Amino acid sequence: MLSAAIAAGLAVGALTAPAAGAVGHHARHGSGTAAPKADTGSPVRVNQVGYLTHGPKKGTVVTTATKPLTWTLRAADGTKRASGTTHPAGVDPSSRQNVQTFDFGKVTDAGEGYTVTIGGKKSEPFTIGDHLYRSLRSDALAYFYHNRSGIKIDADLVGPKYARPAGHDKAAPHRGDTDVPCQKGVCDYRRNVSGGWYDAGDQGKYVVNGGISVAQLMSAYERTHTTKGVDPAPLGDGRLRVPERGNGVPDILDEARWEMEFLLRMQVPQGKPLAGMAFHKVHDKQWTGFPTRPDQDKQQRELHKPSTAATLNLAASAAQSARVFKSYDPEFAARCLHAARTAWDAAKAHPKIFASDKDSTGGGAYGDRYVGDEFYWAAAELFLSTGDHAYAKAVLDSPLHHDVDALFPRGGGMSWASTAGLGALDLATVPNKLTAKQRAEVRTMVTKAADRYAADSAKSAYGVPYAPKDGKYEWGSNSQVLNNMIVLATAHDLTGKPRYLDAVLRGMDYVLGGNPLNQSYVTGYGERNSHNQHHRFWAHQRDHKLPHPAPGSLAGGPNSGLQDEVAKKKLKGCAPAMCYTDSLMAYSTNEITINWNAPLAWIAWYVDGLGDGATGKPVG
């Protein structure tokens, strides 16, 4: 998509995208060569899904003009509904674009097919209305069922296009995950590690990625109990596309349990070396061909060396699982708590067993040599689920406690490699035995982080609550934007302050098309949406018999690193926020994965609950 030129299409009047490097000294990253010209469509950038009836409504226009321009809002039939003037914002350093912004927040007439026109250039169409994110909430959560391992994906739930046989069960031709050996030298026994979710573009299953993903799904459920006025029904039994619907358990917990059962199976059994720890990952011995559907994978699967990071992910997620399942399945909850305590003790006994960054044949490495954040997160979850003083002490004595920069990194945000913030968010919201002063201190950490993210959003011409170090966008930048939005949403739950909510909604604008590329990064949402993400069996661009990614799949997004050959060739010299291409093999900018869709699902559910956006309070 980004290899086509835009100069001819936009060089009308004052509206044009300036060539990279032609606007002064801003953001010259990488080689310093001129950036490629990208096909970004209209220079008028909006949220291509739409705006809540009484929520903020802002957009951006790319232009060489330095004086204000006139904007016009028109209904689908062309009727003029509002007009005003733009506000010059200068050069946006993340994109090297000269931009102006506009605000039509006073418009509250619901309708579909609205557009904004500036200088004869029309935006993509969008809607103004209530509950705009209901289908996105459902689709983003369905992503996890789509990517289940070891179970048939049912056409009655996902449609015939996305139905498929079970992957990695006992059926030929693949070896399956029910009787998996270890990598040579790791162990002399075999394990049943079936179930769980396929991680990303490959078909590996990784404890460190599964941990944060399942935790965020469970945290979405917990919010229905910890935040006044939140309606639990949309996540309840019979509301989502899961085969367990109708069993009396909230569907989101059914989905979480599918992963949690796998994580429990990854624990080293008693009587074996490193008992209680968790194997870091399981995946194919060699990389599979592209594309490969899971049921057609012929590779031998292998378990990889246990790691402290994986063990603490198990401890944290199992501890959280113990409390959310307690009222639905006490026996399962008890099993989770036992596994969590055992994992914590094992990690304390083996605090420096790290996964190798070089162990990347057949699957991702997910190396992580700093585990202070995982210790903090696991201690927090165990304390919340047990009330035990020892876990509280581990939290309060941690050097990360009170360190807002460490808990909520301003640039990188929470991720599989930075998990302490998960613990802090739960300590701030889940009832617990901290003193009133200690609880207030934790909540202050959350609001301080949110203040910074809100300031970043307000400063950005595109409203994005993300300000990475040195301006360089990181791998999976969209997930970091969304994780920052979770912090903002939690701060709004705690305080009711409108600036936090505004920053969340501006973040949605960015993700859904109101960005430098005029690109909605969510499949099926917006006129110009990502639909060729890197995935082994959603690979329509390579094989037209296979589908595009399912609706609700989040692309990783701009990545200054350009770690794949397609991105290097197409995007050399790109400005940070322009380092993206919707191409199947551009995995460093365009992969999809469970730990990126988890915050999307959390946020889509959150904003859907805002209704018309009038007060920022859930309206059902």
Rosetta blueprint (number, residue, H / E / L):
1 M L
2 L L
3 S L
4 A L
5 A L
6 I L
7 A H
8 A H
9 G H
10 L H
11 A L
12 V E
13 G L
14 A L
15 L E
16 T L
17 A L
18 P L
19 A L
20 A L
21 G L
22 A L
23 V L
24 G L
25 H L
26 H L
27 A L
28 R L
29 H L
30 G L
31 S L
32 G L
33 T L
34 A L
35 A L
36 P L
37 K L
38 A L
39 D L
40 T L
41 G L
42 S L
43 P L
44 V E
45 R E
46 V L
47 N L
48 Q L
49 V L
50 G E
51 Y E
52 L E
53 T L
54 H L
55 G L
56 P L
57 K L
58 K E
59 G E
60 T E
61 V E
62 V E
63 T L
64 T L
65 A L
66 T L
67 K L
68 P L
69 L L
70 T E
71 W E
72 T E
73 L E
74 R E
75 A L
76 A L
77 D L
78 G L
79 T L
80 K E
81 R E
82 A E
83 S E
84 G E
85 T E
86 T L
87 H E
88 P E
89 A E
90 G E
91 V E
92 D E
93 P L
94 S L
95 S L
96 R L
97 Q E
98 N E
99 V E
100 Q E
101 T E
102 F E
103 D E
104 F L
105 G L
106 K L
107 V L
108 T L
109 D L
110 A L
111 G E
112 E E
113 G E
114 Y E
115 T E
116 V E
117 T E
118 I E
119 G L
120 G L
121 K E
122 K E
123 S L
124 E L
125 P L
126 F E
127 T E
128 I E
129 G E
130 D L
131 H L
132 L L
133 Y L
134 R H
135 S H
136 L H
137 R H
138 S H
139 D H
140 A H
141 L H
142 A H
143 Y H
144 F H
145 Y H
146 H H
147 N L
148 R E
149 S L
150 G L
151 I L
152 K L
153 I E
154 D L
155 A H
156 D H
157 L H
158 V H
159 G L
160 P L
161 K L
162 Y L
163 A L
164 R E
165 P L
166 A L
167 G L
168 H L
169 D L
170 K L
171 A L
172 A L
173 P L
174 H L
175 R L
176 G L
177 D L
178 T L
179 D L
180 V E
181 P E
182 C E
183 Q L
184 K L
185 G L
186 V L
187 C L
188 D L
189 Y L
190 R E
191 R E
192 N L
193 V L
194 S L
195 G L
196 G L
197 W E
198 Y L
199 D L
200 A L
201 G L
202 D L
203 Q L
204 G L
205 K E
206 Y E
207 V H
208 V H
209 N H
210 G H
211 G H
212 I H
213 S H
214 V H
215 A H
216 Q H
217 L H
218 M H
219 S H
220 A H
221 Y H
222 E H
223 R H
224 T H
225 H H
226 T H
227 T L
228 K L
229 G L
230 V L
231 D L
232 P L
233 A H
234 P H
235 L H
236 G L
237 D L
238 G L
239 R L
240 L L
241 R L
242 V L
243 P L
244 E L
245 R L
246 G L
247 N L
248 G L
249 V L
250 P L
251 D H
252 I H
253 L H
254 D H
255 E H
256 A H
257 R H
258 W H
259 E H
260 M H
261 E H
262 F H
263 L H
264 L H
265 R H
266 M L
267 Q E
268 V L
269 P L
270 Q L
271 G L
272 K L
273 P L
274 L L
275 A L
276 G L
277 M L
278 A E
279 F E
280 H L
281 K E
282 V E
283 H E
284 D E
285 K L
286 Q L
287 W L
288 T L
289 G L
290 F L
291 P L
292 T L
293 R L
294 P H
295 D H
296 Q H
297 D L
298 K L
299 Q L
300 Q L
301 R E
302 E E
303 L E
304 H L
305 K L
306 P E
307 S E
308 T H
309 A H
310 A H
311 T H
312 L H
313 N H
314 L H
315 A H
316 A H
317 S H
318 A H
319 A H
320 Q H
321 S H
322 A H
323 R H
324 V H
325 F L
326 K L
327 S L
328 Y L
329 D L
330 P H
331 E H
332 F H
333 A H
334 A H
335 R H
336 C H
337 L H
338 H H
339 A H
340 A H
341 R H
342 T H
343 A H
344 W H
345 D H
346 A H
347 A H
348 K H
349 A H
350 H L
351 P L
352 K L
353 I L
354 F L
355 A L
356 S L
357 D L
358 K L
359 D L
360 S L
361 T L
362 G L
363 G L
364 G L
365 A L
366 Y L
367 G L
368 D L
369 R L
370 Y L
371 V L
372 G H
373 D H
374 E H
375 F H
376 Y H
377 W H
378 A H
379 A H
380 A H
381 E H
382 L H
383 F H
384 L H
385 S H
386 T H
387 G L
388 D L
389 H H
390 A H
391 Y H
392 A H
393 K H
394 A H
395 V H
396 L H
397 D L
398 S L
399 P L
400 L L
401 H L
402 H L
403 D L
404 V H
405 D H
406 A H
407 L H
408 F L
409 P L
410 R L
411 G L
412 G L
413 G L
414 M L
415 S E
416 W L
417 A L
418 S E
419 T L
420 A H
421 G H
422 L H
423 G H
424 A H
425 L H
426 D H
427 L H
428 A H
429 T H
430 V L
431 P L
432 N L
433 K L
434 L L
435 T L
436 A H
437 K H
438 Q H
439 R H
440 A H
441 E H
442 V H
443 R H
444 T H
445 M H
446 V H
447 T H
448 K H
449 A H
450 A H
451 D H
452 R H
453 Y H
454 A H
455 A H
456 D H
457 S H
458 A H
459 K H
460 S L
461 A L
462 Y L
463 G L
464 V L
465 P L
466 Y L
467 A L
468 P L
469 K H
470 D H
471 G H
472 K L
473 Y L
474 E L
475 W L
476 G L
477 S H
478 N H
479 S H
480 Q H
481 V H
482 L H
483 N H
484 N H
485 M H
486 I H
487 V H
488 L H
489 A H
490 T H
491 A H
492 H H
493 D H
494 L H
495 T H
496 G L
497 K L
498 P H
499 R H
500 Y H
501 L H
502 D H
503 A H
504 V H
505 L H
506 R H
507 G H
508 M H
509 D H
510 Y H
511 V H
512 L E
513 G L
514 G L
515 N L
516 P L
517 L L
518 N L
519 Q L
520 S E
521 Y L
522 V E
523 T L
524 G L
525 Y L
526 G L
527 E L
528 R L
529 N E
530 S L
531 H L
532 N L
533 Q L
534 H E
535 H L
536 R L
537 F L
538 W L
539 A L
540 H L
541 Q L
542 R L
543 D L
544 H L
545 K L
546 L L
547 P L
548 H L
549 P L
550 A L
551 P L
552 G L
553 S L
554 L E
555 A L
556 G L
557 G L
558 P L
559 N L
560 S L
561 G L
562 L L
563 Q L
564 D L
565 E H
566 V H
567 A H
568 K H
569 K H
570 K H
571 L H
572 K L
573 G L
574 C L
575 A L
576 P H
577 A H
578 M H
579 C L
580 Y L
581 T L
582 D L
583 S L
584 L L
585 M L
586 A L
587 Y H
588 S H
589 T H
590 N H
591 E E
592 I L
593 T L
594 I H
595 N H
596 W H
597 N H
598 A H
599 P H
600 L H
601 A H
602 W H
603 I H
604 A H
605 W H
606 Y H
607 V H
608 D H
609 G L
610 L L
611 G L
612 D L
613 G L
614 A L
615 T L
616 G L
617 K L
618 P L
619 V L
620 G L
